[in-house]
């Protein structure tokens, strides 16, 4: 190889090596800055503000899982915020959301109505809903384990005598489903002074219903005895799927309302009523109402032969030999 070409190759190799070292030194010195303890904000010195952990629509009864304290920039703290150390979060349990709060948004003092405040029950009601109070006993109220915010079914138990002899028909019927409990007696909070759930017996339960359901409950109280059946949290989703499959609820209409399918599932229902008679419990009980016995003489006292006399559309039985 010619000496000139060898010199050119050596020069190119030297330049490539020099460029590689230069690039390495530039990356080492000009890379991303290293985080230092002084550059990171100290969250311990920041005020902790109460924020919503999930979306809280208007009328929501607040529970312990609805909020938490988290660090917040000091210059963005408002006077209406709940600050850790200055506010007792346990006293907010059972409050009702007056204005909608999105997830991650600070909870303001004006956005909640505490139990006992004026307008508390009205704020807990959804648009177009009514509050109805039903008297219950210890047995019919799930032994006091129904708390505000729970959902229940309303069961009517009655005796139907009918027009005949024999024992009356014993029947129970689930007349209303998925009713939200607003208060038990005058108690809207399920927690005691120590922040722990307290089971207490009560004689009245206030529930959220539609105007039509309020009428039905008023009549049901005069027909028989009412009792509550506590619902599982998973029942709402299951019944929603059944309603969508049967066409009772239009999925397009439900999704058009902000995608609130769960809100549709949480709506009380007076459809798909079910019942059980005494015969479903015991073979010695009736399954039908006692029927009035048929008089073979058509209401006549005698047992002799009769003649049916038709006058137009009226048919009468005349006993032979009678006047």
Secondary structure, DSSP 4 states (H G I P E B T S, - for coil): --HHHHHHHHHHHHHHHHHHHHHHHHHHHHSSPPP-TTTS--GGGSEEEEEESS-B-TTPBP-GGGEEEEEE-GGG--TTB-BBTTB-GGGGTT-EESS-B-TTPBPBGGGEE-TTSTTHHHHHSPTTEEEEEEE--TTTTGGGT--TT-EEEEEEEEEE--SSSSPPEEEEEEEEEEEEEEEETTB---B-TTSSB-----SEEEEEEEHHHHHHHHHHHHHSEEEEEEPPTTHHHHHHHHHHHHTSS-HHHHHHTTT-HHHHHTS-B--S-EEEEGGGT-TTS-SSPPPPPP-TTTT-S--S-EEEEEETTEEEEEETT--
